[in-house]
Amino acid sequence: MPNPDSRVTIHMVASLDGFIARRDGRVEWLQTSDEFAGGETLDPASVEAFLRTIDCYVMGSRTYETALRFESKGFGWSYGDKPTFVLTTRNLPRNRDTVEFHAGDLAQFVNERLRPAYRSIWFVGGGAVSAECLRLGLADEVRYSILPVLIGDGIPFFQGLGRDIALHLLEDKAYKNGMVALRYEVRRKP
Ligand SMILES: NC(=O)c1ccc[n+]([C@@H]2O[C@H](COP(=O)([O-])OP(=O)(O)OC[C@H]3O[C@@H](n4cnc5c(N)ncnc54)[C@H](OP(=O)(O)O)[C@@H]3O)[C@@H](O)[C@H]2O)c1
């Protein structure tokens, strides 16, 4: 039985001009140095508490490869001990027991495998997988965190949607580091 409470959220951090990485995959520009006096502080304890509410992660293979590179450089693994599903048709190295690879029909995977088992399902990129998730009508929510930087070119947040997707703004928050976090609900067609 699908879990009626399950929620699929897409979350990424992007430049103001809508890019999630440079064309060659570099994300060093994520380290910005702005200060916005009126912003909220990102308190590590509440971030931790929030992350505990996420039940599983889904990502594309190129995002996974970036995460592996980060880990090999000593920056850690951002997905804790939560089940992490990597979409790929290739044979990639598996860095921990919580990682599982999947290929095939994404809608069937989300609706028949993930939704019955997990309440809070987070798609964490990249642009190709986010767009596929939206195109297939699988996402309930989009969280878009905008950093105070323009990078001119790169991998866009949503690649080739092919149609308009209407959204409803649920929340906006500005932080001391100049980041603006927007949370939207995907509006279903009546
Ligand atoms: N700023 C941020 O918050 C953020 C977040 C995440 C990622 N990123 C960056 O974004 C870049 C990656 O984004 P991207 O758009 O290039 O790639 P991506 O979405 O991470 O991965 C795309 C790949 O996933 C596999 N895939 C996608 N859908 C599939 C499906 N239904 N079934 C099986 N496999 C599927 C395919 O690869 P195969 O050839 O393996 O089948 C596809 O080429 C990286 O540079 C990463 O660092 C940034």
The ligand as an ORCA input file, in Angstrom:
! r2SCAN-3c Opt
* xyz 0 1
  N      24.286     22.578     -5.743
  C      23.690     21.488     -5.299
  O      22.916     21.507     -4.331
  C      23.933     20.174     -5.978
  C      23.191     19.056     -5.599
  C      23.394     17.873     -6.271
  C      24.315     17.799     -7.298
  N      25.038     18.898     -7.633
  C      25.984     18.832     -8.754
  O      25.271     18.516     -9.950
  C      26.118     17.766    -10.811
  C      25.386     16.500    -11.265
  O      24.147     16.845    -11.858
  P      23.736     16.253    -13.289
  O      22.442     16.867    -13.667
  O      24.906     16.370    -14.196
  O      23.608     14.677    -13.003
  P      22.710     13.810    -11.968
  O      21.282     14.211    -12.045
  O      23.363     13.782    -10.622
  O      22.917     12.349    -12.592
  C      22.407     12.042    -13.856
  C      22.692     10.579    -14.162
  O      21.939      9.726    -13.302
  C      21.589      8.534    -14.006
  N      20.124      8.476    -14.060
  C      19.261      9.479    -14.110
  N      17.972      9.032    -14.114
  C      18.038      7.722    -14.065
  C      17.065      6.704    -14.017
  N      15.743      6.967    -14.011
  N      17.476      5.439    -13.981
  C      18.794      5.160    -13.966
  N      19.776      6.099    -13.986
  C      19.398      7.361    -14.041
  C      22.198      8.663    -15.409
  O      23.528      8.171    -15.352
  P      24.107      6.704    -15.700
  O      24.968      6.916    -16.897
  O      24.933      6.383    -14.479
  O      22.988      5.759    -15.938
  C      22.281     10.160    -15.584
  O      23.253     10.558    -16.505
  C      27.375     17.416    -10.028
  O      28.407     18.298    -10.453
  C      26.990     17.711     -8.604
  O      28.086     18.137     -7.832
  C      24.861     20.090     -6.998
*
